[in-house]
Amino acid sequence: MVRAARTAKSDKGERTGGTGKGAAAGKVAAAGRGAGTARPVRPRGAAGTAGRATPRPAAPSRGSGSGSRGGRGNGSGDGETRPGRWLPKRRTLLLVLALLVPLCGFGLWALYGSSWLRAENVSVGGTRVLSQNDVTRAAAVPLGDPLISIDKGAVRERVRRALPRVRDVTVERSWPHDITLTVTERRPELVMESAGKYVEVDVDGVRFATVGKPPKGVPVLVLQGGSRPAREHFSDTRLRREAARVAAALPEPVRRATRVVRVRSYDDITLELTGKRTVGWGSSERAEAKATALTALMKAAEDATHFDVSAPSAPAASDS
């Protein structure tokens, strides 16, 4: 009886004590939450280590070599460009190509296949002696062909070959339907008499046209047979060119008064003027200085009939 009573009393005390300890612990926890200063005590040892959260890896710095854009750093894998980043550029490129292909096709069709840009008219400018119809016929532009396909070089050569009077011609496309030809005609500096007609000679010594009477104000060229060595070294073409250059360099009053340009050799060119006056010109070299000396000499010696400017630094005039 006594032992049973003690056992029961002992059990009651344990239950009472456990209840007290739990109440005390609850009060302590409540006080800690209310104050906000107490931290929960983490268990140490193996159990505490296992309970910690795994730390997150730090994000790579943008300024570091391994994390620079486009892999410009040390070549690490963190800086490599992902394939997905190129997708917008590829889409843009495909879109541009999809637009360019039909546009190019339309442009080619408009230039070569349509009737919008075809040669329909030929206009001519710059003519003096020639007519526009002469140039148009010589050009032989294939009307009705695409304007872009007209060979301008071929048109130019056809005009120059058919019309020796034409020194040069420019060919231009005038969109949408015109071809424009601008002609530069040769100007006669001299004429050569041949079988009652006159052959015009330009400044380059080129004989380009035959006319029934000499143009007004154009001197007649006379080539006299010089010594055999001189004729071997200087052809008629060269002598014509030298004489034409002399005629082109004459002052306008002297040119109007010049009737004949007589050539005996390369450096023996003489002018025959109205009033039985003559001018010893020499060669075609220093033409500007000779023209200036002749103008001054003719004013200073108005009654003279012969002038010599072959040496322009020492001109001379005489009555015979």
C-alpha positions as CSV (number, residue, x, y, z in Angstrom):
1,M,0.0,0.0,0.0
2,V,2.7,2.4,0.9
3,R,4.7,1.6,-2.3
4,A,1.7,2.0,-4.5
5,A,0.9,5.4,-2.9
6,R,4.5,6.6,-3.5
7,T,4.4,5.5,-7.1
8,A,1.1,7.3,-7.7
9,K,2.5,10.5,-6.0
10,S,5.6,10.3,-8.1
11,D,3.7,10.0,-11.3
12,K,1.5,13.0,-10.4
13,G,4.6,15.1,-9.6
14,E,6.2,14.4,-13.0
15,R,3.1,15.4,-14.8
16,T,2.8,18.6,-12.7
17,G,6.5,19.4,-13.3
18,G,6.3,18.8,-17.1
19,T,3.4,21.0,-17.3
20,G,5.2,23.8,-15.5
21,K,8.3,23.5,-17.6
22,G,6.3,23.7,-20.8
23,A,4.5,26.8,-19.6
24,A,7.7,28.4,-18.6
25,A,9.2,27.6,-22.0
26,G,6.2,29.1,-23.8
27,K,6.5,32.3,-21.8
28,V,10.1,32.6,-22.7
29,A,9.4,32.1,-26.4
30,A,6.5,34.6,-26.3
31,A,8.7,37.1,-24.6
32,G,11.4,36.7,-27.3
33,R,8.9,37.2,-30.1
34,G,7.5,40.3,-28.5
35,A,10.9,42.0,-27.9
36,G,12.3,41.1,-31.3
37,T,15.9,40.9,-30.0
38,A,16.2,37.3,-29.2
39,R,17.5,35.1,-32.1
40,P,16.6,31.5,-32.4
41,V,19.4,29.3,-31.4
42,R,20.7,27.2,-34.2
43,P,22.0,23.8,-33.3
44,R,25.6,23.3,-33.7
45,G,27.5,20.3,-34.8
46,A,26.6,17.9,-37.6
47,A,22.9,18.5,-37.4
48,G,23.4,22.4,-37.6
49,T,25.6,22.2,-40.7
50,A,23.1,20.0,-42.5
51,G,20.3,22.5,-41.7
52,R,22.0,25.5,-43.4
53,A,20.7,26.7,-46.8
54,T,23.1,26.3,-49.8
55,P,24.6,29.7,-50.8
56,R,23.6,31.1,-54.2
57,P,26.5,31.7,-56.7
58,A,27.4,35.4,-57.2
59,A,26.4,36.9,-60.5
60,P,29.4,37.7,-62.8
61,S,30.4,41.3,-62.9
62,R,29.7,43.1,-66.2
63,G,33.1,44.7,-66.1
64,S,35.0,41.5,-65.6
65,G,36.9,39.9,-68.5
66,S,35.0,36.6,-68.4
67,G,31.6,38.2,-68.4
68,S,32.0,40.9,-71.0
69,R,29.5,41.1,-73.8
70,G,29.9,39.0,-76.9
71,G,32.7,37.0,-75.4
72,R,35.2,39.8,-75.8
73,G,37.0,38.9,-72.5
74,N,39.3,35.9,-72.0
75,G,37.1,33.7,-74.2
76,S,35.3,31.9,-71.3
77,G,32.0,30.3,-71.8
78,D,30.1,32.9,-69.9
79,G,30.7,35.6,-72.6
80,E,29.6,33.5,-75.6
81,T,26.8,34.8,-77.8
82,R,23.8,32.6,-77.7
83,P,22.4,31.5,-81.1
84,G,19.0,32.9,-80.2
85,R,20.3,36.5,-80.3
86,W,20.8,36.3,-84.1
87,L,17.3,35.2,-84.9
88,P,15.9,38.8,-85.2
89,K,18.7,39.8,-87.6
90,R,18.2,36.7,-89.7
91,R,14.5,37.5,-89.9
92,T,15.3,41.1,-91.0
93,L,17.7,39.8,-93.6
94,L,15.2,37.4,-95.0
95,L,12.5,40.1,-95.1
96,V,14.8,42.5,-97.0
97,L,15.7,39.8,-99.5
98,A,12.0,38.9,-99.9
99,L,11.4,42.6,-100.8
100,L,14.5,43.1,-103.0
101,V,13.9,40.1,-105.3
102,P,10.5,41.2,-106.6
103,L,11.7,44.9,-106.8
104,C,14.8,43.9,-108.8
105,G,12.6,41.8,-111.1
106,F,10.2,44.6,-111.6
107,G,13.1,47.0,-112.3
108,L,14.5,44.7,-115.0
109,W,11.2,44.3,-116.6
110,A,10.6,48.0,-116.6
111,L,14.0,48.7,-118.3
112,Y,14.0,45.9,-120.8
113,G,10.5,44.4,-121.2
114,S,8.0,47.2,-120.8
115,S,7.1,50.0,-123.2
116,W,7.7,52.7,-120.6
117,L,11.4,53.3,-121.3
118,R,12.0,52.8,-125.0
119,A,13.8,55.0,-127.5
120,E,11.2,57.0,-129.5
121,N,12.9,60.3,-130.4
122,V,16.3,61.6,-131.4
123,S,17.2,65.2,-130.9
124,V,20.3,66.9,-132.4
125,G,22.1,70.0,-131.3
126,G,25.3,71.9,-132.1
127,T,25.1,71.7,-135.9
128,R,26.3,74.7,-138.0
129,V,26.7,73.4,-141.6
130,L,25.1,70.0,-141.2
131,S,21.4,69.5,-140.9
132,Q,19.7,67.6,-138.0
133,N,18.4,65.1,-140.5
134,D,22.0,64.4,-141.7
135,V,23.1,63.6,-138.1
136,T,19.9,61.6,-137.3
137,R,20.4,59.4,-140.4
138,A,24.0,58.8,-139.7
139,A,23.3,57.9,-136.1
140,A,20.8,55.2,-137.0
141,V,19.4,54.9,-133.5
142,P,17.3,51.8,-133.3
143,L,14.0,53.3,-132.3
144,G,11.7,51.1,-130.4
145,D,14.5,49.3,-128.5
146,P,14.9,49.7,-124.7
147,L,16.5,53.0,-124.0
148,I,19.0,51.3,-121.6
149,S,20.2,49.0,-124.4
150,I,21.2,51.8,-126.8
151,D,25.0,51.5,-127.4
152,K,26.1,55.1,-127.2
153,G,29.7,54.3,-128.3
154,A,28.4,52.7,-131.5
155,V,26.1,55.6,-132.2
156,R,29.0,58.0,-131.8
157,E,31.3,56.0,-134.2
158,R,28.5,55.8,-136.8
159,V,28.1,59.6,-136.9
160,R,31.9,60.3,-137.1
161,R,32.4,57.7,-139.8
162,A,29.5,58.8,-141.9
163,L,30.1,62.6,-141.5
164,P,33.8,63.6,-141.6
165,R,32.7,67.2,-140.8
166,V,31.8,66.0,-137.3
167,R,34.8,66.3,-135.0
168,D,33.1,64.9,-132.0
169,V,29.6,64.0,-130.8
170,T,28.2,63.2,-127.4
171,V,25.4,60.8,-127.0
172,E,23.1,60.9,-123.9
173,R,19.9,59.2,-122.8
174,S,17.1,61.5,-121.9
175,W,14.7,59.5,-120.0
176,P,12.1,58.2,-120.6
177,H,12.2,58.1,-124.4
178,D,14.8,60.4,-126.0
179,I,18.4,60.1,-127.3
180,T,20.2,63.5,-127.4
181,L,23.1,64.0,-129.8
182,T,25.3,67.1,-129.4
183,V,27.6,67.6,-132.4
184,T,30.9,69.5,-132.6
185,E,31.7,70.3,-136.2
186,R,35.2,70.9,-137.6
187,R,35.9,74.5,-138.5
188,P,37.9,75.2,-141.6
189,E,41.2,77.1,-140.9
190,L,42.4,76.7,-144.5
191,V,41.2,75.5,-147.8
192,M,43.1,73.7,-150.6
193,E,42.2,74.2,-154.2
194,S,41.7,70.9,-156.1
195,A,40.2,70.6,-159.6
196,G,38.2,73.8,-159.3
197,K,36.9,72.9,-155.9
198,Y,38.1,73.6,-152.4
199,V,38.9,71.1,-149.7
200,E,38.5,72.4,-146.1
201,V,41.2,71.8,-143.6
202,D,40.7,72.0,-139.9
203,V,43.2,73.0,-137.1
204,D,44.6,69.5,-137.0
205,G,45.4,69.5,-140.7
206,V,42.5,67.1,-141.4
207,R,40.8,67.4,-144.8
208,F,37.1,66.9,-144.0
209,A,34.9,68.4,-146.7
210,T,34.9,69.5,-150.3
211,V,32.9,72.7,-151.3
212,G,32.3,74.5,-154.5
213,K,33.7,77.9,-153.3
214,P,35.9,78.8,-150.3
215,P,34.2,79.9,-147.1
216,K,34.5,83.6,-146.6
217,G,37.5,84.7,-144.7
218,V,39.3,81.4,-144.9
219,P,42.9,81.6,-146.5
220,V,44.0,79.3,-149.3
221,L,46.8,76.8,-148.4
222,V,49.6,76.4,-150.9
223,L,52.2,73.6,-150.3
224,Q,55.3,74.3,-152.3
225,G,57.8,71.6,-153.0
226,G,60.8,72.1,-150.6
227,S,64.0,70.3,-150.5
228,R,63.9,66.5,-150.7
229,P,65.3,65.9,-147.1
230,A,62.6,68.3,-145.8
231,R,59.8,66.5,-147.6
232,E,61.0,63.2,-146.3
233,H,61.0,64.3,-142.7
234,F,57.8,66.3,-142.9
235,S,54.8,64.8,-144.6
236,D,52.0,66.8,-146.3
237,T,49.8,66.0,-143.3
238,R,52.4,67.5,-140.9
239,L,52.8,70.6,-143.1
240,R,49.0,71.1,-143.3
241,R,48.8,70.9,-139.5
242,E,51.6,73.4,-139.0
243,A,50.0,75.8,-141.5
244,A,46.5,75.4,-139.9
245,R,48.0,76.2,-136.5
246,V,49.5,79.4,-137.8
247,A,46.2,80.5,-139.4
248,A,44.4,79.7,-136.1
249,A,46.8,81.9,-134.1
250,L,46.5,85.0,-136.3
251,P,45.0,88.1,-134.8
252,E,41.5,88.7,-136.2
253,P,42.4,91.8,-138.3
254,V,45.4,89.9,-139.9
255,R,43.3,86.8,-140.5
256,R,40.6,88.8,-142.4
257,A,43.4,90.3,-144.5
258,T,45.2,87.0,-145.2
259,R,44.6,85.5,-148.6
260,V,47.2,82.8,-148.9
261,V,49.3,80.7,-146.5
262,R,52.3,79.5,-148.4
263,V,54.4,76.6,-146.9
264,R,57.9,75.9,-148.3
265,S,59.1,73.9,-145.3
266,Y,58.4,73.3,-141.6
267,D,60.0,76.5,-140.5
268,D,59.3,78.6,-143.7
269,I,55.7,79.7,-143.6
270,T,54.7,82.9,-145.3
271,L,51.4,84.8,-145.2
272,E,50.2,86.8,-148.2
273,L,47.9,89.6,-147.2
274,T,45.8,92.2,-149.2
275,G,47.7,95.2,-150.5
276,K,50.6,93.0,-151.7
277,R,51.8,92.7,-148.1
278,T,53.7,89.6,-146.9
279,V,54.6,88.3,-143.4
280,G,57.5,86.0,-142.8
281,W,56.1,83.8,-139.9
282,G,58.7,81.0,-139.8
283,S,57.5,77.9,-137.9
284,S,54.3,77.5,-135.9
285,E,56.2,77.7,-132.6
286,R,55.8,80.7,-130.3
287,A,52.6,81.6,-132.2
288,E,51.2,83.9,-129.4
289,A,54.4,86.0,-129.2
290,K,54.6,86.3,-133.0
291,A,51.0,87.4,-133.1
292,T,51.6,90.1,-130.5
293,A,54.8,91.3,-132.3
294,L,53.0,91.4,-135.7
295,T,50.2,93.5,-134.3
296,A,52.6,96.1,-132.8
297,L,54.8,96.1,-135.9
298,M,51.9,96.8,-138.3
299,K,50.8,99.7,-136.2
300,A,54.3,101.1,-136.0
301,A,55.1,100.7,-139.7
302,E,51.8,101.2,-141.5
303,D,53.4,101.8,-144.9
304,A,55.6,98.7,-144.8
305,T,54.9,95.9,-147.2
306,H,56.9,93.1,-145.6
307,F,57.0,92.1,-142.0
308,D,59.2,89.4,-140.4
309,V,58.2,87.9,-137.0
310,S,60.1,84.6,-137.4
311,A,62.1,85.9,-134.4
312,P,59.4,87.6,-132.3
313,S,61.9,89.2,-130.0
314,A,63.4,91.0,-132.9
315,P,60.7,91.8,-135.5
316,A,61.4,93.7,-138.6
317,A,59.5,95.6,-141.3
318,S,60.5,96.8,-144.7
319,D,59.1,98.4,-147.9
320,S,60.1,95.5,-150.1
